[in-house]
Amino acid sequence: MSTVAVAQRSVYTLRQYTPLLINPASPTLNYDVEVSMFHEEVGIATGEYLTTNSFNGDYVFVQKTTGRKWIGIGLNALERDAGKSDLLKRYEAGLTVATPVRLTVHQSLHFGMNATYVSTRTSMEHLSTGSQWIASEFRYDPSAGLGESFEVQNVNYTSLSTGLIWALEKDGQQHSSVGLAIWDVNRPNQSFFDSEARTPLTYQLHGQTKLYENHRVALSPAFYYLRSGSVNSYVAAWSAKLLFQNENPYDLLRSGNVDLVARYGFNRDASVGVVLNQPGFSAGVAYNFPLGNENQYLRGGLQVGITLSRALWKPRPQKITIEAVPARRSFDFETQKTVVQQTEVDQIRSELEAVDQVKALQFELSKDFRFAFGKADLGTESEPFLDEVYQLLSENPNWQLQIIGHTDNVGSKHANYELSVARAQSVADYLIRKGFDAGQLVVTGRGDTEPVADNATPEGKARNRRVQFLINVANEE
């Protein structure tokens, strides 16, 4: 007897919570330190449940100044239990080491190695056999002998595995990836008896890409092929992320996405699930069910997962602050001439000519649109400036504009936040009416949380009632 059945690798619907079970190269794919927990219960034909509990944790060492990833470390633990029958129990504890190699600005290769200690236990104590049938009394006697020479057996071994992932980045995020993992490279003996039963090599090929993405939705298909010994299996998966924005610092739910996931196994099973992704937190639930009558052993199953994470590094663009211009023209009484000042957009153009080529550049400027108290209506005096902003960004469709509204401290926190968003939105609406692409815009508000002057004076309050522009320049290389 061997452990092949319980050792069969799985591609879970909520596979984002089990990255180290997909490929040992995964710890260096992002800049986050992550801790994930996963639980699955699958009904089996005997009426019991096959349960799986998994823990995944990974950390990547990053050079703080450049963002270069040096090495990633992963820890994983897994428990599988075949239910009250106690027929099979499997425990795993593994260590993963991964390192990346940068190929181009947007492409990288990730290599990983994994060593996992496996302990598997089988027990016949709760099984019934023909030797326990008392024919004269027409009943089973659980205390009778099993007719076998053993009740509990254990097998322990160390498995070595390796993996490789090619990843493509776009706009600072992973866009596509293709990976190959080879499990049980050392082919450990998994027999409960003296005879050898070497674990077959398992090859897992996987790939995914963002098929479509805008500021509201992202669609990503994925495909997995597994070959263990002479057994082949295939899995197709689909993810539809519904993106939403909420920068209100007083709300529990912040900007993130709801991920609708689906999975189809070519051995006639399928599953659907939903995942909530938030900054530093993710939680998901999925339900698995058999299709047709081919799958006689497995029944429906439930999966739940949770991840806590923190970014260890974020790209910081070179920032240039643009001084606001109160008036385009002024009169110099000493020279008796009219002076035409550079506008804010003119300053941006001049700065672009002066700086060296950089991967990312950010221009920051604040503008007082002289909003009336408690109002968000734009005056006509703001139009020349916004027309120049529209012209600049229309010439550069790869740039992104973030518009941030601010208020003074008069009024409640919630009211000030809503007012700051409304003022930023009124600026965005003007640009959109001009024909500006809404996909280049991010609108948010900060209320009175980021004052630039003392709110104790009327002058300070006036300075705090402002709209902030962050123009993110992306240079393609």
C-alpha positions as CSV (number, residue, x, y, z in Angstrom):
1,M,0.0,0.0,0.0
2,S,1.3,3.5,-0.9
3,T,0.3,7.1,-0.3
4,V,-0.3,8.0,-4.0
5,A,-4.0,8.7,-3.5
6,V,-3.7,11.2,-0.7
7,A,-0.5,12.7,-2.2
8,Q,-2.2,13.7,-5.4
9,R,-1.5,17.4,-6.0
10,S,-4.5,19.7,-6.3
11,V,-5.1,23.0,-8.0
12,Y,-7.5,24.7,-5.7
13,T,-10.1,27.3,-6.7
14,L,-8.7,29.6,-4.0
15,R,-5.2,28.9,-5.2
16,Q,-4.0,32.4,-4.2
17,Y,-3.9,31.1,-0.6
18,T,-1.6,28.2,-1.5
19,P,1.1,29.7,-3.7
20,L,3.9,27.4,-2.4
21,L,1.8,24.4,-3.4
22,I,1.7,25.7,-7.0
23,N,5.3,26.6,-7.6
24,P,8.4,26.9,-5.4
25,A,9.4,30.0,-7.3
26,S,6.5,32.1,-6.1
27,P,8.0,33.9,-3.1
28,T,9.7,36.5,-5.3
29,L,6.8,37.4,-7.6
30,N,5.8,40.4,-5.6
31,Y,7.1,42.7,-2.8
32,D,4.8,41.6,-0.1
33,V,5.3,39.6,3.1
34,E,2.3,37.3,3.3
35,V,0.7,34.9,5.7
36,S,-2.1,32.7,4.2
37,M,-4.4,30.1,5.8
38,F,-6.5,27.7,3.8
39,H,-9.2,25.1,4.7
40,E,-11.0,22.6,2.5
41,E,-13.7,20.0,3.3
42,V,-14.7,17.6,0.5
43,G,-17.5,15.0,1.0
44,I,-16.6,11.5,-0.1
45,A,-18.8,8.5,-1.0
46,T,-18.6,7.0,2.5
47,G,-20.4,10.0,3.9
48,E,-17.2,11.4,5.6
49,Y,-15.1,14.4,4.7
50,L,-11.6,14.7,3.4
51,T,-10.2,17.8,5.1
52,T,-7.1,19.8,4.1
53,N,-5.6,22.6,6.2
54,S,-2.7,24.6,4.8
55,F,-0.4,27.4,6.0
56,N,1.7,29.5,3.6
57,G,4.1,32.3,4.6
58,D,6.7,34.1,2.5
59,Y,9.1,37.0,2.8
60,V,11.3,38.7,0.1
61,F,14.5,40.5,0.8
62,V,14.6,43.8,-1.1
63,Q,17.2,46.5,-1.6
64,K,15.4,49.5,-0.3
65,T,16.9,52.1,-2.7
66,T,16.4,50.3,-6.0
67,G,13.7,47.7,-5.2
68,R,15.8,44.9,-6.4
69,K,14.7,41.5,-5.0
70,W,17.5,39.4,-3.6
71,I,16.0,36.3,-2.3
72,G,12.6,35.0,-1.1
73,I,11.9,32.6,1.7
74,G,8.7,30.5,2.0
75,L,7.4,28.3,4.8
76,N,4.5,25.9,4.3
77,A,2.6,23.4,6.3
78,L,-0.2,21.0,5.3
79,E,-2.5,18.5,7.0
80,R,-4.8,16.1,5.2
81,D,-7.2,13.9,7.0
82,A,-9.5,11.2,5.5
83,G,-12.0,11.5,8.3
84,K,-13.2,9.4,11.2
85,S,-12.1,6.2,9.6
86,D,-8.5,7.3,10.3
87,L,-7.5,5.5,7.1
88,L,-5.0,8.1,6.0
89,K,-3.4,11.2,7.6
90,R,-0.7,13.2,6.0
91,Y,1.4,16.0,7.5
92,E,3.9,18.2,5.6
93,A,6.3,20.9,6.6
94,G,8.4,22.6,3.9
95,L,11.0,25.3,3.3
96,T,11.3,27.2,0.0
97,V,14.1,29.4,-1.2
98,A,13.6,31.5,-4.4
99,T,15.6,34.1,-6.4
100,P,14.7,36.2,-9.4
101,V,16.7,37.2,-12.5
102,R,15.8,40.4,-14.3
103,L,15.7,39.9,-18.1
104,T,14.3,43.3,-19.2
105,V,12.6,46.2,-17.5
106,H,9.3,44.3,-17.7
107,Q,10.3,40.7,-17.7
108,S,11.9,38.4,-15.1
109,L,12.7,34.8,-14.3
110,H,12.1,33.3,-10.9
111,F,13.8,30.1,-9.6
112,G,12.8,28.2,-6.5
113,M,13.8,25.1,-4.6
114,N,11.7,23.3,-1.9
115,A,12.4,20.7,0.7
116,T,9.4,19.2,2.4
117,Y,9.3,16.7,5.3
118,V,6.3,14.3,4.8
119,S,4.7,12.1,7.5
120,T,1.9,9.8,6.5
121,R,-0.1,7.5,8.8
122,T,-2.6,4.8,8.0
123,S,-4.8,2.9,10.5
124,M,-7.1,-0.1,10.0
125,E,-8.6,0.2,13.4
126,H,-12.0,1.5,12.2
127,L,-12.4,-0.8,9.2
128,S,-14.7,-3.8,9.0
129,T,-13.7,-6.9,7.1
130,G,-15.1,-10.3,6.5
131,S,-13.3,-11.7,9.5
132,Q,-15.5,-9.5,11.8
133,W,-18.8,-10.9,10.4
134,I,-20.3,-13.5,12.9
135,A,-22.4,-15.5,10.5
136,S,-24.1,-17.6,13.2
137,E,-25.4,-14.5,14.9
138,F,-25.8,-12.5,11.7
139,R,-23.9,-9.4,12.9
140,Y,-20.6,-7.6,12.9
141,D,-18.3,-7.8,15.9
142,P,-15.9,-4.7,15.9
143,S,-13.8,-6.3,18.6
144,A,-13.0,-9.3,16.4
145,G,-9.6,-9.4,14.6
146,L,-9.2,-7.7,11.2
147,G,-7.6,-10.7,9.7
148,E,-4.5,-8.6,9.1
149,S,-1.1,-8.4,10.8
150,F,-1.1,-4.7,11.3
151,E,-3.3,-1.8,12.5
152,V,-1.2,1.3,12.3
153,Q,1.7,2.1,9.9
154,N,3.7,5.2,9.4
155,V,6.0,6.3,6.6
156,N,8.3,9.4,6.7
157,Y,10.4,10.9,4.0
158,T,11.8,14.2,2.6
159,S,10.7,15.4,-0.8
160,L,12.8,17.8,-3.0
161,S,11.1,19.9,-5.6
162,T,12.0,22.8,-7.9
163,G,10.2,25.5,-10.0
164,L,10.6,28.2,-12.6
165,I,8.3,31.1,-13.4
166,W,8.6,33.7,-16.3
167,A,6.7,36.8,-15.4
168,L,5.7,39.9,-17.4
169,E,4.9,43.2,-15.7
170,K,2.8,46.0,-17.0
171,D,2.1,49.3,-15.2
172,G,4.0,48.0,-12.2
173,Q,1.8,44.9,-11.8
174,Q,2.1,41.3,-12.9
175,H,0.4,41.0,-16.3
176,S,1.2,37.4,-17.4
177,S,3.2,34.4,-16.2
178,V,4.2,30.9,-17.3
179,G,5.6,28.4,-14.8
180,L,6.9,24.9,-14.6
181,A,7.2,23.0,-11.3
182,I,8.7,19.5,-10.8
183,W,7.7,17.8,-7.6
184,D,9.4,14.9,-5.8
185,V,12.6,15.2,-7.8
186,N,14.4,12.7,-5.5
187,R,11.5,10.2,-5.9
188,P,11.3,9.2,-2.2
189,N,10.1,5.8,-1.1
190,Q,6.4,6.1,0.1
191,S,5.7,2.4,0.8
192,F,4.3,1.4,4.2
193,F,6.1,-1.9,3.9
194,D,9.6,-3.1,3.2
195,S,9.1,-3.2,-0.6
196,E,9.9,0.0,-2.5
197,A,7.2,2.2,-4.0
198,R,8.9,5.3,-5.4
199,T,7.0,8.5,-5.7
200,P,6.5,9.3,-9.3
201,L,7.8,12.6,-10.7
202,T,5.0,15.2,-10.9
203,Y,5.2,17.9,-13.6
204,Q,3.0,21.0,-13.3
205,L,2.8,23.5,-16.1
206,H,0.7,26.6,-15.5
207,G,0.1,30.0,-17.2
208,Q,-2.2,33.0,-16.7
209,T,-2.6,36.4,-18.3
210,K,-4.8,39.6,-18.0
211,L,-7.0,39.3,-21.0
212,Y,-8.8,42.6,-20.5
213,E,-8.5,45.4,-17.9
214,N,-9.8,48.9,-17.4
215,H,-10.5,51.0,-14.3
216,R,-13.6,48.9,-13.5
217,V,-12.9,45.2,-14.3
218,A,-10.0,42.9,-15.0
219,L,-10.5,39.5,-16.7
220,S,-7.8,36.8,-16.3
221,P,-7.9,33.2,-17.6
222,A,-5.5,30.5,-16.3
223,F,-4.6,27.0,-17.3
224,Y,-2.9,24.1,-15.4
225,Y,-1.5,20.8,-16.7
226,L,-0.3,18.1,-14.3
227,R,1.4,14.8,-15.1
228,S,2.1,12.4,-12.2
229,G,3.7,9.2,-13.5
230,S,1.4,8.2,-16.4
231,V,-1.6,10.2,-15.1
232,N,-2.6,13.5,-16.8
233,S,-5.0,16.1,-15.4
234,Y,-6.0,19.5,-16.7
235,V,-7.6,22.5,-14.9
236,A,-9.0,25.7,-16.5
237,A,-9.7,28.7,-14.3
238,W,-11.2,32.2,-14.7
239,S,-11.0,35.3,-12.6
240,A,-13.2,38.4,-13.0
241,K,-12.1,41.2,-10.7
242,L,-14.6,44.0,-10.1
243,L,-12.5,47.0,-9.1
244,F,-13.8,49.8,-6.8
245,Q,-12.4,53.0,-5.3
246,N,-13.0,54.3,-1.8
247,E,-10.4,56.5,-0.2
248,N,-12.6,57.7,2.7
249,P,-10.2,57.3,5.7
250,Y,-13.3,56.8,8.0
251,D,-14.7,53.8,6.1
252,L,-13.8,50.2,7.0
253,L,-13.9,49.1,3.3
254,R,-11.2,50.8,1.2
255,S,-10.2,50.7,-2.4
256,G,-9.8,47.1,-3.7
257,N,-11.7,44.5,-5.7
258,V,-14.2,41.6,-5.5
259,D,-12.8,38.6,-7.4
260,L,-15.3,36.2,-8.9
261,V,-13.5,33.0,-9.6
262,A,-14.4,29.8,-11.4
263,R,-12.6,26.5,-12.0
264,Y,-13.2,23.5,-14.3
265,G,-11.4,20.2,-13.9
266,F,-11.3,17.9,-16.9
267,N,-11.9,15.0,-14.5
268,R,-15.5,16.3,-14.4
269,D,-15.6,18.7,-11.4
270,A,-16.1,22.4,-11.2
271,S,-16.2,25.2,-8.6
272,V,-17.1,28.8,-8.1
273,G,-16.1,31.3,-5.5
274,V,-15.8,34.9,-4.4
275,V,-12.8,36.7,-2.9
276,L,-12.6,40.2,-1.3
277,N,-9.2,41.8,-1.8
278,Q,-8.3,44.8,0.4
279,P,-5.0,46.5,1.2
280,G,-3.2,44.1,3.5
281,F,-6.1,41.7,3.7
282,S,-7.9,39.1,1.5
283,A,-10.6,36.6,2.3
284,G,-12.4,34.1,0.0
285,V,-14.9,31.2,-0.1
286,A,-15.6,28.7,-2.8
287,Y,-17.8,25.7,-3.4
288,N,-16.7,22.6,-5.4
289,F,-19.1,20.1,-7.0
290,P,-18.8,17.1,-9.3
291,L,-20.2,17.1,-12.8
292,G,-22.1,14.1,-14.2
293,N,-21.8,10.5,-12.9
294,E,-18.1,9.9,-13.8
295,N,-16.9,11.1,-10.4
296,Q,-18.3,8.4,-8.1
297,Y,-15.9,9.1,-5.1
298,L,-15.9,12.9,-4.4
299,R,-19.0,14.9,-3.5
300,G,-19.4,18.7,-2.9
301,G,-16.8,20.6,-1.0
302,L,-16.2,24.0,0.6
303,Q,-13.0,26.1,0.6
304,V,-12.1,29.1,2.7
305,G,-9.0,31.2,2.7
306,I,-7.5,34.3,4.3
307,T,-4.3,36.3,3.7
308,L,-2.6,39.0,5.7
309,S,0.0,41.0,3.8
310,R,2.2,44.1,4.0
311,A,4.2,45.7,1.1
312,L,7.9,45.7,1.9
313,W,8.7,48.1,-1.0
314,K,6.9,50.5,-3.3
315,P,8.3,52.4,-6.3
316,R,8.7,56.0,-5.4
317,P,8.7,58.2,-8.5
318,Q,11.0,61.3,-8.7
319,K,8.7,64.1,-7.5
320,I,8.8,67.7,-8.8
321,T,6.7,70.3,-7.1
322,I,5.2,73.0,-9.4
323,E,4.6,76.4,-7.9
324,A,1.1,77.7,-8.4
325,V,0.8,80.9,-10.5
326,P,-1.7,83.4,-9.2
327,A,-1.9,85.4,-12.4
328,R,-0.5,85.0,-15.9
329,R,0.3,88.6,-16.4
330,S,1.7,91.3,-14.1
331,F,3.1,94.8,-14.5
332,D,6.7,95.6,-13.6
333,F,6.7,99.3,-12.5
334,E,10.5,99.5,-12.6
335,T,10.8,98.5,-16.2
336,Q,7.3,99.8,-17.1
337,K,6.7,96.5,-18.9
338,T,4.0,93.7,-18.8
339,V,5.5,90.5,-17.6
340,V,4.0,87.2,-18.8
341,Q,4.6,84.5,-16.2
342,Q,5.1,80.8,-17.0
343,T,2.0,78.9,-16.2
344,E,2.1,75.7,-14.2
345,V,1.8,73.6,-17.4
346,D,4.7,75.6,-18.9
347,Q,6.8,74.8,-15.8
348,I,6.0,71.1,-16.3
349,R,7.1,71.2,-19.9
350,S,10.4,73.0,-18.9
351,E,11.1,70.5,-16.2
352,L,10.6,67.6,-18.6
353,E,13.2,69.0,-20.9
354,A,15.7,69.5,-18.0
355,V,15.5,66.1,-16.2
356,D,17.2,62.9,-17.3
357,Q,15.2,60.0,-18.6
358,V,13.6,58.2,-15.6
359,K,11.3,55.3,-15.2
360,A,8.7,57.3,-13.3
361,L,8.3,61.0,-12.6
362,Q,5.6,62.8,-10.6
363,F,4.6,66.4,-10.8
364,E,2.7,67.8,-7.9
365,L,0.9,71.1,-7.7
366,S,-2.0,72.6,-5.7
367,K,-4.5,75.0,-7.1
368,D,-7.0,77.3,-5.4
369,F,-10.2,77.4,-7.4
370,R,-11.9,79.8,-5.0
371,F,-14.8,77.5,-4.2
372,A,-17.6,79.1,-2.4
373,F,-18.1,78.0,1.3
374,G,-19.5,74.5,1.3
375,K,-19.8,74.4,-2.5
376,A,-18.1,72.4,-5.3
377,D,-19.0,74.6,-8.3
378,L,-16.1,75.7,-10.6
379,G,-15.8,79.3,-11.7
380,T,-14.9,80.4,-15.2
381,E,-11.6,81.7,-14.0
382,S,-10.4,78.1,-13.6
383,E,-11.0,77.1,-17.2
384,P,-7.7,78.4,-18.8
385,F,-5.6,76.4,-16.3
386,L,-7.7,73.2,-16.8
387,D,-7.6,73.7,-20.6
388,E,-3.8,73.6,-20.5
389,V,-3.9,70.5,-18.3
390,Y,-6.2,68.8,-20.7
391,Q,-4.0,69.7,-23.7
392,L,-0.8,68.4,-21.9
393,L,-2.4,65.0,-20.9
394,S,-4.1,64.6,-24.2
395,E,-0.6,64.7,-25.8
396,N,0.6,62.0,-23.4
397,P,-2.1,59.2,-23.2
398,N,0.2,57.0,-21.0
399,W,0.3,59.6,-18.2
400,Q,-2.1,59.3,-15.2
401,L,-3.7,62.2,-13.4
402,Q,-4.8,62.0,-9.7
403,I,-7.0,64.8,-8.5
404,I,-7.3,65.1,-4.7
405,G,-9.7,67.5,-3.0
406,H,-8.9,69.2,0.3
407,T,-10.9,71.3,2.8
408,D,-10.4,73.4,5.9
409,N,-11.6,72.1,9.3
410,V,-15.0,73.9,9.4
411,G,-17.7,71.2,9.6
412,S,-17.7,67.5,10.5
413,K,-15.1,65.1,9.4
414,H,-17.5,63.1,7.2
415,A,-19.0,66.3,5.6
416,N,-15.5,67.6,4.8
417,Y,-14.5,64.3,3.2
418,E,-17.7,64.3,1.0
419,L,-17.0,68.0,0.1
420,S,-13.4,67.3,-0.8
421,V,-14.4,64.5,-3.2
422,A,-17.1,66.6,-4.8
423,R,-14.7,69.4,-5.5
424,A,-12.2,67.0,-7.0
425,Q,-14.9,65.4,-9.1
426,S,-16.1,68.8,-10.4
427,V,-12.6,69.3,-11.8
428,A,-12.6,65.8,-13.3
429,D,-16.0,66.3,-14.8
430,Y,-14.8,69.5,-16.6
431,L,-11.8,67.6,-18.1
432,I,-14.1,64.7,-19.2
433,R,-16.5,67.0,-20.9
434,K,-13.5,68.4,-22.8
435,G,-12.9,64.8,-24.1
436,F,-10.4,63.6,-21.6
437,D,-10.2,59.8,-21.1
438,A,-11.7,58.9,-17.7
439,G,-9.3,55.9,-17.6
440,Q,-6.4,58.4,-17.1
441,L,-8.1,59.9,-14.0
442,V,-8.2,58.9,-10.3
443,V,-10.4,61.1,-8.2
444,T,-10.3,61.1,-4.4
445,G,-10.6,63.4,-1.4
446,R,-8.7,63.8,1.9
447,G,-11.1,66.1,3.7
448,D,-9.3,68.2,6.3
449,T,-6.7,65.4,7.1
450,E,-3.8,67.0,5.2
451,P,-3.6,70.8,5.9
452,V,-0.8,72.8,4.5
453,A,-1.5,75.9,6.7
454,D,-2.9,76.7,10.1
455,N,-6.7,76.5,10.2
456,A,-6.7,79.0,13.0
457,T,-6.6,81.9,10.6
458,P,-8.8,82.9,7.6
459,E,-5.7,82.9,5.4
460,G,-4.7,79.4,6.5
461,K,-8.2,78.1,5.9
462,A,-8.1,79.5,2.4
463,R,-4.8,77.8,1.6
464,N,-6.2,74.5,2.8
465,R,-9.3,74.7,0.5
466,R,-7.4,73.4,-2.5
467,V,-7.3,70.8,-5.2
468,Q,-4.1,68.9,-5.6
469,F,-2.9,67.5,-8.9
470,L,-0.5,64.5,-9.1
471,I,0.6,63.9,-12.7
472,N,2.4,60.6,-13.0
473,V,4.7,60.4,-16.0
474,A,5.6,56.9,-17.2
475,N,8.4,56.5,-19.6
476,E,8.4,53.4,-21.7
477,E,11.8,51.8,-22.1
